[in-house]
Amino acid sequence: STILAMFMVVAAVLLMRRFVDPLADVIFAAQEMAQGRLNTRIATDKGPQDLRSLSESFNEMATSLERNDRERREMLADVAHELRTPLSVIRGRLEGIIDGVYEENGSQVSMALEQTYVLERLVDDLRLLTLAETRQLPFDKANVNIEALIERVIAMFSAESQEKNVTLTFAEKQGNLSAFVDPQRFEQVMSNLIGNALRYVNENGRVWVTAAETSDAVRIAVNDNGNGVPEGDLPYIFDRFWRKDKSRSRITGGTGLGLAISKQLIEAQGGSIHARNLPEGGLQVVIEFKK
């Protein structure tokens, strides 16, 4: 009986070490995470399979939280950077007017006003992007004639394309071009994509839109024959504040949120969007809506 009792004690200790120690690691790691130490991870080679799976899931959660926290910090830094330039211009011009350096009705007032428009666009785009990312943006979806909407956007940009001597066309159309989308939001996406293509294509260049019905989807592509995007940058062009030309001004270069907004608006409606460099040069952005 003494030997049996000793065996039971040893077995109990071994079982406790097998189950309790890994569980204690999870509890300790959770407490560390609660204190803001998001780089905390747990060894996944301890305990039975269930506890190992729990440890792996915890690590995946911790990695996701750490990434989200990093992206939040980066976004706040980007927003602060984007706001600083127009605010500095406005402040400088208004101080100059107060000090008598500039005339009250001169070009400096127009410049300050222009920068308020930049700020307004940035704030509006940030609000729209936030609502879209959190799926709080309402969509009024219906069966929409995609071809007619694209034609309308092309007409909106015709004057800009002529001014830049850029050929803007929508000649390639195949099949039943209808999709269940919010027409206003889809038009906004097409405006972002076509405007972006016109912004970066060279003078005397070409921007062309194609749309086709495939076996299971409607596929829309916005193409240009500009310089394309470095392959290393392609995975990031739908990120907030990404710009092909970092030196562009806020007025000519936009807010840097157009592609990010487009991605969110398309994905929120069940579609997909991706970009690639064309073999002959230039960028192609493709939207697909499954039937």
C-alpha positions in Angstrom: 0.0 0.0 0.0 2.9 2.3 0.8 4.4 1.7 -2.7 1.0 2.3 -4.3 0.6 5.5 -2.4 4.0 6.7 -3.5 3.2 5.7 -7.1 -0.1 7.7 -6.9 1.8 10.8 -5.6 4.4 10.6 -8.3 1.7 10.1 -11.0 -0.2 13.1 -9.6 2.9 15.3 -9.7 3.7 14.3 -13.3 0.1 15.0 -14.3 0.1 18.3 -12.6 3.4 19.3 -14.4 2.0 18.2 -17.7 -1.3 20.1 -17.4 -0.9 22.8 -14.8 2.5 24.2 -15.9 1.5 24.9 -19.5 -1.8 26.3 -18.3 0.0 28.6 -15.9 2.1 29.8 -18.9 -1.1 30.8 -20.7 -2.4 32.6 -17.7 0.9 34.5 -17.2 1.0 35.4 -20.9 -2.6 36.7 -20.8 -1.7 38.9 -17.8 1.4 40.2 -19.7 -0.8 41.0 -22.7 -3.3 42.9 -20.4 -0.3 45.0 -19.3 0.3 46.0 -22.9 3.3 43.7 -23.6 2.0 42.6 -26.9 5.2 40.8 -27.9 4.5 38.0 -25.3 4.5 34.5 -26.8 4.1 31.0 -25.3 6.1 27.9 -26.0 3.9 25.5 -28.1 5.8 22.3 -27.3 4.5 21.7 -23.8 1.6 19.7 -22.5 -1.0 17.6 -24.3 -2.3 18.5 -27.8 -5.3 20.5 -26.5 -3.0 22.8 -24.5 -0.5 23.1 -27.4 -3.4 24.1 -29.7 -4.5 26.7 -27.1 -0.9 28.0 -27.0 -0.7 28.3 -30.8 -4.1 30.1 -30.9 -2.9 32.5 -28.2 0.3 33.2 -30.2 -1.8 33.9 -33.3 -4.0 36.2 -31.4 -1.0 38.0 -29.9 0.6 38.4 -33.3 -2.6 39.9 -34.7 -3.0 42.3 -31.8 0.6 43.4 -32.1 0.2 44.0 -35.9 -3.1 45.9 -35.4 -1.4 48.1 -32.7 1.5 48.8 -35.0 -0.8 49.7 -37.9 -2.8 52.0 -35.6 0.3 53.8 -34.5 1.6 54.1 -38.1 -1.8 55.4 -39.2 -1.8 58.1 -36.4 1.7 59.1 -37.5 0.6 59.3 -41.1 -2.4 61.4 -40.3 -0.4 63.8 -38.2 2.1 64.1 -41.1 -0.6 64.7 -43.7 -2.3 67.4 -41.5 0.9 69.2 -40.7 1.7 70.5 -44.2 -1.6 72.3 -45.0 -2.0 73.5 -41.4 1.5 75.0 -41.5 0.7 76.8 -44.8 -2.6 78.2 -43.5 -1.0 79.4 -40.3 1.9 81.0 -42.1 -0.4 82.9 -44.5 -2.8 84.0 -41.8 0.0 85.2 -39.6 1.5 87.1 -42.5 -1.8 88.8 -43.1 -2.1 89.8 -39.4 1.5 91.2 -39.4 0.8 93.1 -42.6 3.3 91.1 -44.7 0.5 90.0 -47.1 -2.6 91.8 -48.4 -5.9 90.6 -46.9 -7.4 90.0 -50.3 -4.2 88.8 -52.1 -3.1 85.5 -53.5 -1.9 84.4 -50.0 -5.6 84.3 -48.9 -6.4 82.1 -51.9 -3.5 79.8 -51.0 -4.7 79.5 -47.4 -8.3 78.7 -48.7 -6.9 76.1 -51.1 -5.2 74.4 -48.2 -8.5 74.3 -46.2 -10.0 72.4 -49.2 -7.1 69.9 -48.9 -7.8 69.5 -45.2 -11.5 69.0 -45.9 -10.8 66.3 -48.5 -8.5 64.5 -46.1 -10.9 64.6 -43.2 -13.8 63.4 -45.4 -11.6 60.6 -46.9 -10.5 59.5 -43.4 -14.0 59.4 -42.2 -15.2 57.4 -45.2 -12.2 54.9 -44.9 -12.9 54.4 -41.1 -16.6 53.7 -41.7 -15.8 51.3 -44.6 -13.1 49.4 -42.6 -15.4 49.0 -39.6 -18.3 47.9 -41.9 -20.5 50.8 -40.7 -20.9 52.3 -44.1 -24.5 51.8 -45.5 -24.8 50.4 -49.0 -27.9 50.8 -51.2 -27.3 47.9 -53.5 -29.2 47.1 -56.6 -28.8 45.4 -60.0 -26.7 48.1 -61.7 -25.7 48.6 -65.3 -22.0 48.8 -64.9 -21.4 49.9 -68.5 -23.5 53.0 -68.1 -21.8 54.0 -64.8 -18.3 53.6 -66.3 -19.4 55.7 -69.3 -20.6 58.5 -67.0 -17.2 58.5 -65.1 -15.3 58.6 -68.4 -17.4 61.6 -69.4 -16.6 63.3 -66.1 -12.8 63.0 -66.7 -12.9 63.8 -70.4 -11.9 67.5 -69.9 -9.0 66.5 -67.6 -7.7 63.9 -70.0 -7.9 66.4 -72.9 -6.0 69.0 -70.9 -3.2 66.5 -70.3 -3.3 65.2 -73.8 -4.1 61.7 -72.5 -6.3 59.3 -74.4 -9.1 58.0 -72.2 -11.3 55.3 -73.6 -13.8 52.6 -72.7 -14.1 50.6 -75.9 -13.8 47.0 -74.8 -17.1 45.7 -73.4 -18.2 42.1 -73.5 -21.3 40.3 -72.2 -23.9 41.2 -69.6 -22.3 44.0 -67.6 -24.5 44.1 -64.6 -23.7 43.6 -60.9 -25.5 43.8 -57.6 -23.7 46.9 -56.1 -24.3 50.4 -54.7 -24.1 52.6 -57.8 -22.8 55.6 -55.9 -20.0 53.7 -54.2 -19.1 51.9 -57.4 -18.9 55.2 -59.3 -16.7 56.6 -56.5 -14.3 53.7 -56.9 -14.1 54.1 -60.7 -13.5 57.9 -60.2 -10.7 57.1 -57.8 -9.1 54.6 -60.1 -9.4 56.6 -63.3 -8.3 59.8 -61.6 -5.3 58.0 -60.1 -4.4 56.6 -63.6 -4.6 60.1 -65.2 -2.5 61.6 -62.4 0.4 59.3 -62.9 0.3 58.6 -66.7 2.7 60.6 -68.8 1.5 63.4 -71.2 0.3 62.0 -74.5 -0.2 58.7 -72.7 -3.2 56.4 -72.6 -5.8 55.2 -70.0 -8.3 52.6 -71.0 -11.1 50.8 -69.2 -12.3 47.3 -70.1 -15.3 45.3 -68.8 -16.2 41.7 -69.5 -18.6 39.1 -68.3 -16.8 35.8 -67.4 -18.3 32.4 -66.5 -18.8 33.4 -62.9 -18.1 37.1 -62.5 -18.0 40.6 -64.0 -14.5 41.9 -64.5 -13.6 45.6 -64.8 -10.0 46.7 -65.4 -8.5 50.2 -65.4 -5.3 50.3 -67.4 -2.6 52.9 -68.2 0.6 52.9 -70.1 2.5 54.9 -67.5 5.6 53.8 -65.6 3.9 51.2 -63.5 4.8 50.5 -59.9 8.0 48.9 -58.5 7.2 45.2 -57.9 8.2 45.6 -54.3 5.5 48.3 -53.8 2.6 46.4 -55.4 1.5 44.6 -52.2 1.2 48.0 -50.5 -0.5 50.3 -53.0 -3.9 49.8 -51.3 -2.5 50.9 -47.9 -3.4 54.2 -46.4 -1.3 57.2 -47.6 0.7 55.1 -50.2 1.8 57.3 -53.1 3.8 56.3 -56.1 5.5 59.7 -56.1 6.2 60.7 -52.5 7.3 64.2 -53.5 3.9 65.2 -55.1 2.0 67.9 -53.4 -1.2 67.2 -51.6 -3.1 69.1 -54.2 -1.8 67.2 -57.3 -1.1 64.0 -55.5 -4.5 63.6 -53.7 -4.9 62.6 -50.1 -3.2 59.2 -50.5 -6.4 57.4 -49.5 -8.1 56.8 -52.8 -6.9 53.3 -53.4 -7.4 52.3 -49.7 -11.0 53.6 -49.9 -11.5 51.8 -53.2 -10.4 48.5 -51.7 -12.7 48.8 -48.7 -15.7 49.8 -50.8 -15.3 46.9 -53.2 -14.6 44.2 -50.6 -17.5 45.5 -48.4 -19.8 44.7 -51.3 -18.4 41.2 -51.8 -16.1 42.0 -54.6 -12.3 41.8 -55.0 -9.7 44.2 -56.2 -6.0 43.7 -57.1 -3.3 45.4 -59.2 -0.4 44.2 -61.4 2.1 45.7 -63.8 1.3 45.2 -67.5 3.9 43.4 -69.5 4.1 46.3 -72.0 4.4 48.8 -69.1 1.9 50.6 -67.0 -0.5 49.5 -64.2 -3.7 47.5 -64.3 -6.2 47.6 -61.5 -8.8 44.8 -61.7 -12.2 44.6 -59.9 -14.3 41.5 -59.9 -17.9 40.9 -58.7 -19.0 37.3 -58.5 -22.4 36.5 -60.0 
